């Protein structure tokens, strides 16, 4: 399973650390997750969120997709505001769009382009099945990077659960010694 995908931020750590995945995103995708994160978590520092955005681009050098905009007008999705995601996926030759919003990315509209949509929880489960050591290493790296305050495995897994990764967290709990 080798995929190119546009993952949401909460599971991007898997893609960054797996040779099976090449993550892609656009400035517009960045703008959306930053806006939503700050709106849903008003206590977060905007400067820290923007720093995360910059670090994502810096550490995954070829992830930022440009030149896809000309594809947008010809695409049809239930929510026209999501066409930019499909356009970027087509342009970057992604095989998956990783999204919580599956209803706005129906298979009949994606399949002509050889693209599927998958929930982040399913995406992480697939990665765990294909490459458990790499996923555990990515989870551990992400957890250890959180230093203010530091997070134990028991502190960190509920954070992933709150992100909607309930089934993946159930599997990760059985691998806690590697996290």
Buried (B, 14 or more C-beta within 10 A) or exposed (E): EEBBBBBBBBBBBBBBBBEBBBBBBBBBBBEBBBEEBBEEEEEEEEEEBEEBBEEBEEEBEEBBBEEBEEBBEEBEBEEEEBBBBBBBBBBBEBBBBBBBBEEBBEEEBBEEBEBBBBBBBBBBBBBBEBBBEBBBBBBBEBBEEEEEEEBEBEEBBEBBBEBBBEBBBEBBEEBEEBB
